[in-house]
Amino acid sequence: MTRAPLPDDATLTRSGLAATEGGKLLLIACGALVREILDLKERNAWTHIDLTCLPAILHNHPDRITAAVEAAIAKHNASYDDIFVVYADCGTGGQLQAACARLGVRMVEGPHCYAFYEGLDRFADHEDEITAFYLTDFLARQFDAFVWTPLGLDRHPELREAYFGHYEKLVYLAQTDDPALTERARRCADKLGLAFERRRTGYGDLATTLESWVDSPA
């Protein structure tokens, strides 16, 4: 198999990892999920699964996610028996789901990663939490880069009330038991002036979804 270079929008991950081809299955994933997916690959010895990640910063521009996913599918479609998209809707307003259906590839169910980490059923039990701001492990690590700075709060902290005045608490959905990361999430809550709550979710429906794809790829 000839290995063509990956396009710019399909190679960036915050850990510096790029995809390798040659497996039967390809995961096209959000860069915010790279640690978790690589951990699941290692735990389950999924050596026949390859991974390529789109830039996590696309979550700040959800209108660009669908086109980026479509481009990645077109790039790799001929090289794999199956391609799976490791995104939920993620603010695309159903456009990503429609594109995946049209292209015949499966994607993760749910509105966003907060829901599938906690589990769709459990997350539905918290639908009334309209005053909760959520963090994952990734966002706890990358809070300044993905929240504080893009919103201009590093330059204009007085805008905090305008952005977050209607929130009451920060809910940290923890994939791991890492005291240092929990403390970082707590400091994020303090910066936003919000109460802090930690929920240990593990990988939730992300793990079960990937397992079901591997068990039944067709």
C-alpha positions in Angstrom: 0.0 0.0 0.0 1.3 3.4 -0.9 1.3 5.8 2.0 0.3 9.2 0.9 1.1 12.2 3.2 -1.8 13.1 5.5 -3.5 16.5 4.9 -2.8 19.3 7.4 -6.2 19.1 8.9 -5.9 15.4 9.7 -2.5 15.2 11.2 -2.5 17.6 14.2 -2.9 16.3 17.7 -1.8 18.0 20.8 0.4 15.1 21.7 2.2 15.4 18.3 1.0 12.0 17.2 0.0 11.3 13.6 -1.8 8.5 12.0 -0.3 5.4 10.4 -2.0 3.4 7.7 -2.1 -0.3 7.0 -4.8 -1.5 9.3 -8.3 -2.6 8.3 -10.1 -0.1 10.5 -9.5 3.7 10.8 -10.7 5.9 13.5 -11.1 9.6 12.5 -11.3 11.3 15.9 -11.3 14.7 17.6 -7.8 15.5 18.9 -9.3 16.0 22.3 -9.8 12.3 22.6 -6.4 11.1 21.5 -5.1 10.1 24.9 -8.2 8.1 25.7 -8.4 6.3 22.3 -4.7 5.4 22.4 -5.1 4.0 25.9 -8.1 1.9 24.8 -6.1 0.7 21.8 -3.2 -0.4 24.0 -5.5 -2.0 26.7 -7.3 -4.1 24.1 -4.4 -4.8 21.8 -6.3 -3.3 18.8 -3.2 -3.4 16.6 -5.4 -3.6 13.4 -6.9 -0.2 14.1 -5.3 3.1 12.9 -6.0 6.5 14.2 -5.9 10.0 12.7 -7.0 13.0 14.7 -8.4 16.4 13.6 -7.4 19.5 15.5 -9.2 19.7 18.8 -9.5 23.5 18.4 -12.2 22.7 15.8 -14.6 22.6 18.8 -14.3 26.3 18.9 -15.5 26.4 15.3 -18.1 23.6 15.0 -19.2 24.9 11.6 -15.9 23.6 10.3 -16.0 20.1 11.8 -18.2 18.4 9.1 -16.1 19.6 6.2 -12.9 18.5 7.9 -14.3 15.0 8.7 -15.6 14.7 5.1 -12.1 15.6 3.8 -10.4 13.0 6.0 -12.9 10.3 4.9 -12.2 11.1 1.3 -8.5 11.0 1.9 -8.5 7.5 3.5 -11.6 5.8 2.2 -9.8 3.6 -0.4 -7.2 2.4 2.2 -9.5 0.8 4.8 -12.3 -1.7 5.0 -14.1 0.5 7.5 -13.9 4.0 8.8 -15.5 5.2 12.0 -15.9 8.8 13.1 -15.1 9.4 16.8 -17.2 12.6 17.2 -20.6 13.2 18.6 -22.7 16.0 17.1 -20.4 18.5 18.7 -22.4 21.6 17.8 -22.8 20.8 14.1 -26.6 20.9 14.3 -27.0 17.5 12.8 -24.8 18.2 9.8 -22.1 15.7 10.8 -24.6 12.9 11.3 -26.1 13.7 7.9 -22.7 13.6 6.2 -21.7 10.3 7.9 -25.0 8.7 6.9 -24.5 9.8 3.3 -21.0 8.5 3.3 -21.9 5.2 5.0 -19.7 5.6 8.1 -20.7 5.3 11.8 -20.1 8.0 14.4 -20.5 8.3 18.2 -24.1 8.9 19.4 -24.9 11.9 21.5 -24.8 15.7 21.5 -21.1 16.0 22.6 -18.3 14.4 24.5 -19.6 15.4 27.9 -22.7 13.2 27.2 -20.9 10.1 26.0 -18.2 10.3 28.7 -20.9 10.3 31.4 -23.1 7.9 29.4 -26.0 9.1 27.4 -28.6 7.7 29.9 -26.9 9.2 32.9 -26.3 12.5 31.2 -30.0 12.7 30.3 -30.7 12.6 34.0 -28.8 15.9 34.3 -30.6 17.7 31.5 -31.9 20.3 33.9 -28.3 21.3 34.6 -28.4 24.3 32.4 -26.3 26.3 34.8 -23.4 23.8 34.7 -20.2 24.3 32.8 -18.4 21.0 31.9 -14.8 20.1 31.7 -13.2 16.8 30.7 -9.6 15.7 31.4 -8.6 17.3 28.1 -10.2 20.6 28.9 -8.9 20.7 32.4 -5.4 20.4 30.9 -6.1 22.9 28.1 -8.4 25.3 29.8 -6.4 28.4 29.1 -5.8 27.5 25.4 -9.4 26.4 24.7 -11.5 28.6 27.0 -9.7 31.4 28.8 -7.6 32.8 25.9 -10.1 32.3 23.0 -12.7 34.2 25.0 -10.3 37.0 25.6 -10.5 36.6 29.4 -6.7 36.8 29.6 -6.9 40.3 28.3 -10.3 41.4 29.6 -11.1 39.4 32.8 -14.0 41.8 33.4 -15.9 39.9 30.7 -16.1 36.8 32.9 -19.5 37.9 34.2 -20.8 38.3 30.7 -19.7 34.9 29.6 -20.3 32.9 32.8 -22.7 34.9 34.9 -25.6 32.5 34.2 -23.5 29.4 35.3 -23.6 28.2 38.9 -21.1 25.4 39.0 -18.3 23.7 37.0 -18.7 20.0 36.6 -15.5 18.1 36.0 -16.2 14.8 34.3 -13.0 12.9 35.2 -11.8 10.2 32.9 -8.9 9.4 35.3 -8.1 9.5 39.0 -5.5 12.1 39.0 -5.3 14.4 42.0 -3.2 17.0 40.2 -5.7 17.1 37.3 -8.6 17.4 39.8 -6.8 20.4 41.4 -6.3 22.0 38.0 -10.1 21.6 37.3 -10.8 23.1 40.7 -8.6 26.1 39.9 -10.6 26.5 36.6 -13.8 26.7 38.7 -12.2 29.3 40.9 -11.1 31.4 37.9 -14.7 31.4 36.7 -16.1 32.1 40.1 -18.1 28.8 40.1 -18.8 26.0 42.6 -16.9 22.8 41.8 -18.2 19.3 41.4 -16.2 16.2 40.3 -17.8 13.2 38.7 -15.7 10.1 37.9 -16.9 8.9 34.5 -14.1 6.9 33.1 -14.4 6.6 29.3 -18.1 5.9 29.5 -19.8 5.3 26.2 -16.6 6.0 24.3 -15.2 2.7 25.4 -18.4 0.7 24.8 -18.9 2.3 21.3 -15.3 1.5 20.2 -15.6 -2.0 21.5 -18.9 -2.5 19.6 -17.3 -1.2 16.4 -14.3 -3.6 16.7 -16.6 -6.5 17.5 -19.0 -5.7 14.6 -17.1 -3.6 12.1 -19.4 -4.2 9.1 
